[in-house]
Amino acid sequence: MNFESFKKLLSKIQHLDLPAEKSHIKMMPPYRNELVANHKEPLHTARKAAVLALFYPDEFNETKLVLILRKTYKGVHSAQVGFPGGKVEKEDKSLADTALRETFEEVGVALNNMVIVKALTKVYIPPSHYNVYPFIGYCLQTPILKKQDEEVEAILEVDFNHFLDDSNLKSKKVKPEQLKEFDVPALELNNHLVWGATAMMLSEVKDLIKTVL
């Protein structure tokens, strides 16, 4: 989709009600409620993080979405696809500022090249005990993407039409800690399977956009 046409869609979603759990449940792992129920720490003590679903024009003025493949490490989000983003720091004035700062740090998009359009529905992550606050935004002009080598294995530039294509819905076998193996819903984007919280948030982004198409 031409980026100017896409920006017109974004202007239409600014004042829409969020689909929230109606979207999340489509991509929710079947064991999620059990993980939440078994989590020992009370939900109100969860740490905060913010992420950004950032759309931008490529060199041909076509619309892309940036995602990241995280490094392999000893942690619950190792080698997973996600949004640029991260935990709230003391210097952040708001959750939106966290999302923007982290996006700049992880994929190199200049702060003055990003515009926040709308806050989306938060998602709780039981394994890491975080409440993640997603935002949707766009770039004013084609960005020069540069990955943060310490945390990001690769930057994924997802074509907008590919993102909206419902044939991307797949499944992935996952074995959560202390639980049996499950088939979980996933999205196949740029030959990577995206599942869990990121897929739940992407589902809300997709549903919002499809409302105004």
Phi, psi and omega in degrees: 000136174303138188293326178295322176294321179296318180298328176295324176296317180300321180296333181281335184271351186306322186251013177282149171291147181282138176289338172051235187297335177299325175278316184302318188296335179298328184244016185281128174301141185295341181265001188302312182298326177293319177297316179298316182294326183275352183291130188283328183278137179297146186298329184289350178265002182298142175286165184247141173219162179221144180227165184229123169274096189257119176258150184204160176274134174278189184291345177258010181066026173266153188274132177232158174241134180262129172233167180232148169260120183281156179297158172278125182204174179277089182186167188288340182252019181301133174059025178260156174273136179208182173278155165297138182160180180176192188287154178290134176250161184301329184281349181286130181278339181201170176296324177298320178297323177299312181299318180292314181299314182294325177294319175300316184291322188272326182233003169081010180285127182299142182301323182280004177255004184241139178234126175278130180261317188198143171277138179256186185279131180295154178230130177273136180249100184302314185300325181256356179056054177237142161266121181255127182252107181271151175230155172247137183205182181212163176265144178288330178211168182303122182275159169262107186274133179217119186283150174277108190299330184293327187240338189248123177281319181201152173262131179253122178256102189264125177295137184303315181294324176296318178299319183282345186291116183291346177289353177284351182290119182230195173221159182219139177277127182226139175240094178296157180302129177066016176233166177286173179284139181233152164271122181245148176293145183213160174247130177267108182234125181052041177067020174239143177269123181253124185217182178069215186299321180297317178295323178296317179291320177298325179298321177291320177301312181299314182296320177299313182293319182294335177299328185252004178288000000 
